[in-house]
Amino acid sequence: MSADPATFRFVSTNRRVREDRRFVAGRGHFVADVALEGLLHVAILPSQHPAARIVSIDASAALAMPGVHYVLTGDELAAATDPLMNGLDTPKVQRHPLAVGQTRYAGEWVVAVVADTRALAEDATEKVRVVYEPLPFVMNAEAALKPDSPPVHPAHGSNVLLDRTFVWGEVEKHFAESPRHLSFRVTWGRNSTVPIETFGVAASWDPWRDMLDVWASIQMPKYPDQIARALRIPANCVRVHQDVDVGGSYGVKRGIKQSVLVAHLARRLGRPVRLIEDRLENMRGGDAHGPERIFDVEVAFNDAGIVKSMKIRALDNAGAYAGRAPFQLGKPIGAIVGPYRIESVQYRAQSVTSNKAVQEAVRGFGQSPTNYAIETAIDKVAAAVGLERIDVRRRNFIRKEEFPYLIPSGSTYDSGDYHTVVDKVFAHIDFAAMERERDRLRTSGMLAGIGIAACLEPSGGNSAFEPLLNEKNTTTTWMDSCRINIDGLGFVTVTIHNTSSGQGHETLVSTVIGEVLQIEPDLIRVVRPDSLACLPSNSPVGSRMAIMLGGAAFHAAQKLKAKLTWIAAHQFGAGKDKVIYASGGVTDPNSGRQLGWADIVNIAHRNFHLLPEGMEPGLEATHVMQVPTGTKLPEDGRVQMYPCHSFEFHVVLMAIDPALGKPEIRRYVIGHDCGTVINPHIVKGMTLGGVAHGLGAALLEEFVYDDEGHLITQSFMDYLLPSSHEVPEVEIVHHCTPSPYTVFGQKGSGESGYLGAPAAIASAVNDCVASLGISFNKLPIRISAIGDAIADAQQGKPQEQAK
Amino acid sequence: MKVDLRINGAKRSAELEPRKTLLDALRENFLLTGTHAGCEHGVCGACTVLLDGEPVRSCLMFAVQADGYEITTIEGVAPAPGELSVLQDAFCETHGLQCGYCTPGMILAAHALLQHTVTPSRDDIVDAISGNICRCTGYGQIIEAVEFAAARLRIANTPQPHHGARHRATGEHDAPAEGVMEADQADEAIVEAK
């Protein structure tokens, strides 16, 4: 199909998002809304120590309380279940839902209490007596890296989960040839996307059917498989209900430990059991923190600001267990040079354990921190050579005619037109006027500055980082599926095979199928069967659904269109390719005969004698789609990561009152190119929401631990989320460079905005304070840090002048 | 203890513990699950309901404290099964949500604003929803939804509902307390959604 938007009937049009109706009426179906007869409730007793041996647990007082049914310890659970999966080949870093033998972070779950109500369960946790023997602990990644640091997992031998150096291209030669070098460090603070709905799961077990039913607030690939493995039961004994709405995820709703815990309790007690995390359980022990990363960057460039080579060392604090955290160092390899023609890169990826909560997948899977490091490098090169930051970017951008473009680490970028996006944004802004406004603000006594960032959003997610970082993993398949059924009355029902956390999948597939079959999308029903009735899916991760679910729906619809066409052609006695399909009917141009939708449906469902020989009756089509370009395992440390690469370009005008230190965003403009947009409302929402997440990461949000190893930002009083006051009005400038690898030319947009906003906002803050000779190299840049640094600089100034 | 409450215009009774929050009572005793628990410490606003037309955090008050107030939950906003209020429909028009979790609280906060004024400024809207955290949208399309709903209410030429509660918006923005919008009070024509 053509990617020319002018030819689309439904794709790219401003159609409403069909999911919205039930939510505005309060009729979402979230996990806490699932009513189960005889439901029991779980509350968690967490560890108060960052590291401690569990000497004894006395639950007798809790068990004696009325309404309390059970107290589960880590020892019992570990004996009954297998450890949770590790991504890397680190078998001695074992993780169980409840601590076994020792605790490894403050907030780690130690005991689960089951009672008639959540309130009773909470009461009973206070009666459980746990005796601990505190152990040495380590919080800081650089300290954890030292051989003499207290090992979080003694059996593993050290805190190092991953230490791998990649060299792509002639890095040393390029450094030697380059006349200019610079180096710097930036740090990405530990934050997360923190959905307003915590993680929740309910489970019931039927021992006569051998069936575990699970309802969960989940966004995770292979979730039923992981439950089955941990519980040591066949995978077809686990039935996950995918029609549960997820109240926000952005990557983090990976509640495998919660699910194994609750599933075990449901089997053990013969009653349905649920755990809905409260905010404390979620913040300190929900295992949903994001990357915490130190970047040491060296850049080789010339006087014209052309960057030839980069050396990046990324040291990531994974927290107490391995999980998938180290892979978040792997995914950015697919866009390690950003939108730039950097010829060679050395990348050292280090992941260490520490006594903090476990890091989980967060929107962008490590890309946003990496983009912050790359964009800081470009700003610093511009400063070093005395050029405008935008000019250095323009000089280094890959040019439109160079696509598809192979980057040193093995990924091919599909398409892009970065210069045009920048030009459109600058024209929209009137950049010269913005500079005048900045100067006016400066004259008025404010600190003012402009932030700029350009970056890529890899999309169409696969898991190529898994075999790249773990040779035992040979996964190259990363499919998604769609099934369409046209019933005997001609109505269309589509099945999709994953949960939704607000991405609008129903709107996506109905739009795509309506486009192909040329029928009204709003008449298409979309359902999510339970996991046992599902086709393979890898869930909405890695900005993949427009590409993968949209692609699978497209191909399934094409199969049905071909079948409808063939049935009609057979009636006409004409060749399949001699008739014309239009708006659900088929015409034979030679004879002038026509068959409408209802006629063809009737033949397919009721007139087997009229079907072409060998054709199956009915009108059903299925398509299982592999990720485009995913054909090879890694070779020599190089791999094709995600297939598609959206582009975003941010410009931020900021003002800081030097007396307050509060950064105020006066204008925020983002240029965005994600190829063909299937639903403009959805892409806009993703982009605006992504900018808000990025603002939080840049200025507000951080999981801070004190020197005693305790999380001190564990409520929304301390872990600050952007409200409508903090998030500025964002202007979006669109551009469309279709991807050659997808059915409509679409690319992903699920991480848009977030991948560049932290870099842009940090750039703006630093431009504001540059006149004071200071800069910030750690996110988040909180108001207090800005205020203090400005005060120090202003007090320091006279002294410097006096020298 | 037994508590009698007025919820969405109807008298409802339940036997519940004095320590039970209004949030938990609405969800568990009255099966009104459109009200959501978010932080349960009064910051995020997901549990927002209206008490005599004013937004409150149902996680921060006990159910027994709501005795004597008119409680409005999201289930009380739509005019009839399958229908939507002007504001709810506006959220659909601008896609003022994604996951839908904060949405009931957000709509009730905005609903309260539009009961006070149908000419809110952007700042009025930002203020009205600033106690409701949304992690999906970045608020842009929510603000557009409230603006859109206000515009439709202005040109709807129908009586403006008014609870007579305390006005928060500035006086000049106030709609008439009762009665019919005059034509000259309606601003620019709004193109009806497709």
Interface residues (C-beta under 8 A of the other chain):
Chain A: N14 R16 V17 E19 D20 R21 R22 F23 V24 A25 G26 R27 G28 F30 A32 D33 A119 T193 V194 P195 I196 E197 D245 V246 G247 G248 S249 Y250 I276 D278 R279 S501 G502 Q503 G504 H681 I682 K684 G685 M686 L688 G689 G690 V691 A692 H693 S715 F716 M717 L721 P722 S723 S724 H725 V727 E729 V730 G753
Chain B: E17 R19 K20 R27 L32 T33 G34 T35 H36 A37 G38 C39 E40 H41 V43 C44 A46 T73 I74 E75 V77 A78 L84 Q88 D89 F91 C92 E93 T94 H95 G96 L97 Q98 C99 G100 Y101 C102 T103 P104 I107 R122 I125 V126 I129 S130 G131 N132 I133 C134 R135 C136 T137 G138 Y139 G140 Q141 I142 I143 A193 K194
